[in-house]
Amino acid sequence: MGKVILEFDSVEEQDDIKSAMDGYKWKLAMWDLDNELRKTTKYGQSALSREGEASELEHDLAERYRELLRETLTSYGLILD
């Protein structure tokens, strides 16, 4: 197994340090968002009402936003699965 070392030289790079350290949290957040959209597209669960059924419009929007999320991640060379 290889080793990766991230080096930051100054206090001005604190935002870069935080971004590097939080990468996995960003992935988990996107995973959670994708799963919420999936509940609507696959199971018909409404995101607006946890107990209600999704409308056709809500289903179509969830499907489109799920595609958009994956397209955006792919354009950055990121894979969600």
FENGITA-V874759 format. One record per residue. RES is the residue in one letter. PHI is phi in radians with two decimals (none if undefined). NEAR is the number of other ideal C-beta (glycine too) atoms within 10 Angstrom. Layout:
# FENGITA-V874759
res:phi:near
RES:PHI:NEAR
RES:PHI:NEAR
This chain:
# FENGITA-V874759
res:phi:near
M:none:2
G:-1.36:3
K:-2.10:4
V:-2.06:4
I:-2.11:4
L:-1.80:8
E:-2.05:6
F:-2.23:12
D:-1.67:6
S:-2.52:7
V:-1.16:7
E:-1.10:8
E:-1.62:13
Q:-1.03:10
D:-1.11:9
D:-1.15:12
I:-1.09:13
K:-1.06:9
S:-1.10:11
A:-1.13:11
M:-1.31:10
D:-1.66:12
G:-0.95:10
Y:-1.17:8
K:-1.13:9
W:-1.08:11
K:-1.09:14
L:-1.10:11
A:-1.12:11
M:-1.18:16
W:-1.08:12
D:-1.09:10
L:-1.09:14
D:-1.06:16
N:-1.18:11
E:-1.11:14
L:-1.15:20
R:-1.12:14
K:-0.99:15
T:-1.33:23
T:-1.26:19
K:-1.59:13
Y:-1.88:9
G:1.27:15
Q:-1.40:20
S:-1.33:16
A:-1.38:14
L:-1.43:10
S:-2.27:10
R:-0.98:8
E:-1.81:6
G:-1.59:12
E:-1.62:12
A:-1.26:20
S:-1.30:13
E:-1.08:8
L:-1.11:8
E:-1.09:19
H:-1.07:17
D:-1.10:13
L:-1.16:16
A:-1.09:22
E:-1.11:15
R:-1.14:12
Y:-1.19:16
R:-1.16:19
E:-1.09:12
L:-1.08:11
L:-1.04:15
R:-1.19:16
E:-1.09:9
T:-1.13:11
L:-1.06:15
T:-1.09:11
S:-1.12:8
Y:-1.66:6
G:1.30:6
L:-1.88:13
I:-2.12:8
L:-1.38:12
D:-1.44:5
